[in-house]
Amino acid sequence: MPSPQNIPLGDTKAQYERLIPQIMERLGEVVESGRFILGPNVQAFEQEAAQFLGVPRAVGVANGTDALVLALDAMGIGPGDEVICPAFTFYATAEAIARRGATPVFADIDPATLNLDPEDVAAKVTEKTRALMPVHLFGRVMPLARLAELDVPILEDAAQAFGAEGVARTGVLSTFSFYPSKNLFAFGDAGLVAANDEELADRVALLRFHGSREKRDFKAVGYNSRLDELQAAVLRLFLGEIDGWNQGRRDAAARYRELGLGDLCELPVDEPGHVYHMYVVRSSERDRFAQALEESGIGHASYYVTPLHLQPALRYLGYEEGSLPETERAARENLALPMWAGIPTESQKRVVSVIRDAAAVTA
Ligand SMILES: Cc1ncc(COP(=O)(O)O)c(C=O)c1O
């Protein structure tokens, strides 16, 4: 019988606990105001997030998946178009492309970073390619200079990388998710489209509200995908914390290294701008390590074990096992370990010691 989990994979409550009185005050203000849809908090959060990210505009939407669908729609992408993205990512990345009636084209990843391999992207560009959609996976920003040379609009799926250095700088649009496990999070679903192009920002804002500015004239077939006032009020508060939280995650990553985890498995390449939305190591002994963590009550996860090109809903695209070798190897080898800002050193020591014992059995 596995023991009850006593070190979780993530602990956002530990991060926001000291803020609960302020959170309740902000939520109370919204309740008192009686304004719940596209009110002053959404407007202020859009301005504050745009300033934080260094982009001219940001538009709050209902979640990170809608952010992608609206962004693609605003860019005019639909049937007959191809969009290049990774297959080692959450399903929503490719789902949004397919939802628009366009074709996801999968490029392989660079094993050192787990982000797209720019040369494989370049090889897959055709006359139908209408956008490139890199994902800044697990909080590591993919440098986009090589993709920018390909002269195809870039849409950054930055769902996992709010506040990471260099995010949202290159893409015409970049999307974020504030799902509760993300490094910047809401108390439910929420998302954002950051725009370096004012016209596209206007288009996203129109589309999120049924294609209308004032609910009388409907200029496009749109969506109902607005960021809530209550979520925006919480996000405004958390925006003031995000640099500290991201630094807390970097400190925890440095500690895993100091504790000698790198002798036992492959660590994520250390980069100053990485925000470690997830702390993901690699090992050919992944399953054995995962079992040892499970038996010790330690949270762990293996992501994208069936990569997107092999998902049942996307088999129609015609990929086979072996089509994307590095993606498939990462799917077999990745293992996420406990990570949050303020994770106790004692917990990290325990994680490393359990993996050390499991590695000794293997050796
Ligand atoms: C890479 C990526 N893209 C898109 C999404 C979709 O975001 P949401 O869950 O807010 O719809 C997520 C997260 O869930 C994600 O990790």
The ligand as a MOL file (V3000), in Angstrom:
LIG
                    3D

  0  0  0     0  0            999 V3000
M  V30 BEGIN CTAB
M  V30 COUNTS 16 16 0 0 0
M  V30 BEGIN ATOM
M  V30 1 C 1.3810 24.5920 -23.0970 0
M  V30 2 C -0.0510 24.8310 -22.7620 0
M  V30 3 N -0.8790 25.3880 -23.6780 0
M  V30 4 C -2.1690 25.6390 -23.4080 0
M  V30 5 C -2.7200 25.3540 -22.1760 0
M  V30 6 C -4.1740 25.5870 -21.9580 0
M  V30 7 O -4.4600 26.4280 -20.8850 0
M  V30 8 P -5.8560 26.3030 -20.0850 0
M  V30 9 O -5.7880 25.0800 -19.2570 0
M  V30 10 O -5.8850 27.5570 -19.2580 0
M  V30 11 O -6.9450 26.2800 -21.0960 0
M  V30 12 C -1.8870 24.7920 -21.1800 0
M  V30 13 C -2.3430 24.5030 -19.8070 0
M  V30 14 O -3.1880 23.8860 -19.3750 0
M  V30 15 C -0.5380 24.5160 -21.4780 0
M  V30 16 O 0.2750 23.9600 -20.5720 0
M  V30 END ATOM
M  V30 BEGIN BOND
M  V30 1 1 1 2
M  V30 2 1 2 3
M  V30 3 2 2 15
M  V30 4 2 3 4
M  V30 5 1 4 5
M  V30 6 1 5 6
M  V30 7 2 5 12
M  V30 8 1 6 7
M  V30 9 1 7 8
M  V30 10 2 8 9
M  V30 11 1 8 10
M  V30 12 1 8 11
M  V30 13 1 12 13
M  V30 14 1 12 15
M  V30 15 2 13 14
M  V30 16 1 15 16
M  V30 END BOND
M  V30 END CTAB
M  END
